[in-house]
Amino acid sequence: MEEPRKVYVCGMIAAVLVAAVCHVTGQSAFLRPDDDCTPGASEDLTRAQACVHKERPPLRAAERRFILTSYGVPNWTGDDGELDHRIPFFMGGTTDRANIWPEAGSRPNPKDTLEDYVYRRVCTKRTMRLSTARAIFKGDWVTAFRRYHLR
């Protein structure tokens, strides 16, 4: 009988150790996800596929729990932010742990402003390649926000 209890206790210790392995960086409305925990993932879409409205798939409950626990906020409700796609959904960003992170703060936020700007550049004006748009969000979106003078 002792062996199963040891496994359970070890499992609980492991869960605590894993609980907050991910950390956001930045300040205030310019938070970024942990590059190791939320590296950004996307499907390869054409411009035409990206620029047409798509139904966003729901985030599975197990994925949500994993993400929130990894970022150390297992009871987070999203009242002060959102579970956000690192690479925006319209660009093919996936709805899973590789691309979703808890973004605290008010909405809309500067990242939302940049997403709207990039959408217009990719889909309306057609002056930005989709691969460039993905790279903005996979990298340091805060620098891009400032580069495009969106403040």
N, C-alpha and C positions, 0 to 999 in steps of 0.2 A: 504493500500500500504506500510506502514511502516514495517509491520511484515516481509515480504520477504526480505527487505533490511537488517534488523537486522540479519536475518539468514545468509545472504550472508556475511555480515561483520564478524559475529562470525565464519563462515567457513573459511574466509581468515585469521583471527587471529589464529585459530586452526592450519591452514596449516603452518603458520610461526612458531608457537610454536613447531610443530612436525618436522620442517624442518631439524634440525641438532641434533636429539636425539642420533644418533649413532656416535661413534668416533673410529678411528683406534688407536692402541697403538703400541709402538715400535719406532724404528728409522731407517731411510734410507731404505735399502732393506729388513729390517726385520720387516715389518709392519704386524700387525695381526688385524683381524676384531673384532668388538664389540661382545662379547659373548652373550649379551642379544638380539642384533638385528640380528646377524648371528650366531646362535648356532651350525649350521651344521646339515644337514639332508641327509639321504641316504636311498636307497632301500636296502633290504637284498639280496645280490647276493652271489652266490657260487663263488669259485675261478675260475672255468671254465667260468662262465658268466662274471666275472670281467676281465679276461685276453683275451677276444676276442673283436675286434674292434666293437664299437657301434656308430651309428649316434647320435651326440649330438643334442638334441632338442633345438630350438631357445628359447631365453628368451623373453617372451611376453613384449610388449611395456609398458603396465601398470605396470608390475613387475619392469622393468628397471627404470621407472620414480619413483616408490615408493622407491626403493633401493637408487637411487642417491639423492633423496630429503631427505630421512632419514639420510644419511651420510653428508648432507649439501652441496652437489655438484650437484645440479639439471642440470647444463649445461655442465657437464663433458663429454668430447668426447672420452676419452680413449687414446688420443694421447700420454699421459705420463703414461700409465699403461694398466690395463685390468680389466674387470669385471670377477672376479675369483671365482671358486668353492672353498669353504672352505674345504670340503671333496671332493677330486678329482672325476671327473665324472667317470673315469674307475672303481672306487671303489663303484659305485652306488650313488655318490653324486648327489643330485637333482638340477635341474636348476630352482630355485625359490628363493624367498626372504629369506628363512630360511638357504640358503646355498651359496648365491652369495653376493659378496661385491666388492666395487671399490678398487682395489689394485694399488696404484700409484707406479711409478718407472719403471726402464728399464726392458726389457724382453730379454732373459730369466733372471730370478731373483733367489735368493737362494731357494725360495719355489718351483720353477720349478725344480731345481736341486734335491731337496729332493723328489719330486714327481717321478722323473725318477729313483732315487735310490730305493725308496719303490716299484715302479712297478717291477723293476728287482728282488727284494727280494721276492715279492709275486708271480710273474708270471714266471720268468725265473729260478731263483735258488730254488724257493719254500721253502725259509728259514724263511718266515714271514707269520703269519696268517693274513687274510684279516681284522679280527676284530682288531688286533693290528695296522695295517696300518690305519684304520679309526680313531682309538683312537689318533694316532699321530697328525692327522690334526684337530680333534675335540678339542684337548687340545692345548698345547703350542708347535707348530711345530718348533719354533726357538730353543728350548732346544733340540729337536730331531735332528735338523740340526747339532748342535754343538756336540751332543753325537756321531753321526756317522762320525764325523770329515770330513764334506763335504766342509769345507772352503777352 
